[in-house]
Amino acid sequence: MEPNGNPILQIKDVSKIYKSKAGLFSGSGKDVVALDRISLEINKGEIFGLVGESGSGKTTAGRLIVSLEETDTGEILLDGKPVTGLKGKRLKKFRSKVQMIFQDPYQSLNPQRSILDTVAEPLIIHRVGHAGNRKDRVRQALKSVGLSPPDDFIYRYPHRLSGGQRQRVAIARAMVLAPGFVIADEPTSMLDASISAQIFNILLKMRNDLDVTQLFITHSLAAARYLCDRIAVMYRGRLMEVGQSDQVIQNPQHPYTKALLDALPKFGRSGDRKRYGTLLTRKREVADELGCNFFQRCALALENRCNLEKPELLDNGNHHMVACFLCQS
């Protein structure tokens, strides 16, 4: 199914800063800018990939969208309605429409609750159905993620499942309320390649059969290319590049995107030869960080420009957005 171009989620100029607390040995500390004025639109019916290394702000963005944390500036809209500042019944209703699949299923599943109780919990919290039919809904959710026959699993506990099975349970729990938007936060980072492919196919089926819009958070451009319609590349809280998956992978514009592609495993090649070579082997030393977030590591950076100004995310043609002075005339 092709995305229809109608934004279901809008992120407008959102920032999130974590204040550092001064300690006896840590001195005054330094605030951590997790997100720095990011803006995005995710269209209904698409799988949108948010890609970047650890610490880039991907998970923070996901947590803000589901209102696990509040933004410092900017706003987030779902179906045109503000997400920020929701309380009480409005927040509860919102969370029935938006669900999150976490990275580590073992930590996100209560080891003292059976699979039946785990998947049924959202139905109970949101008062969906009644005791007589909730078990049937749980069975159906488990079947939809490949845990079949479901009666072989509903009375087990998380420690009696494999990592891949636990992640399937986590997906079933997220999907049992039939949400319209799901955030998958590196759902395969703890799984091997064959199991990861199976999880990817479940996410694709969710989109194709149930019209579930998804934000897929990952550190892997290869995974994003397989799964996503569009990709946004993040680095240290800033968006570096946004575009159609094939555009970003086959015609990368930003030096950081090129560095991520150089880091992908190369089969059948020897040596350290890089296609793009945009990453410095040693960081530049800078007195302050006024310029581009990638300046310290960029081999192509322009002195007296990239170190002094932060480039805006601009359309480089064909809705391919890039935040880099090298790509802007």
Buried (B, 14 or more C-beta within 10 A) or exposed (E): EEBEEEBBBBBBEBBBBEEEEEEEEEEEEEEBBBBBBBBBBBBBBBBBBBBBBEBBBBBBBBBBBBBEBEBBEBBBBBBEEEBEEBEEEEEEEBBBBBBBBBBBBBEBBEEEBBBBBBBBBBBEEBEBBEEEEBBEBBBBBBBBBBBEEBEEBBEBBBEEBEBBBBBBBBBBBBBBBEBBBBBBBBBBBBBEEEBBEBBBEBBBBBBEEEEBBBBBBBBBBBBBBBBBBBBBBBBBBBBBBBBBBEBBBEEBBBBBBBBBBBBEEEEEEEEEEBEBBBBBEEEEEEEEEEBBBBBBBBEBBBEEBBBEBBBEBEEBEEEBBBBBBBBEE
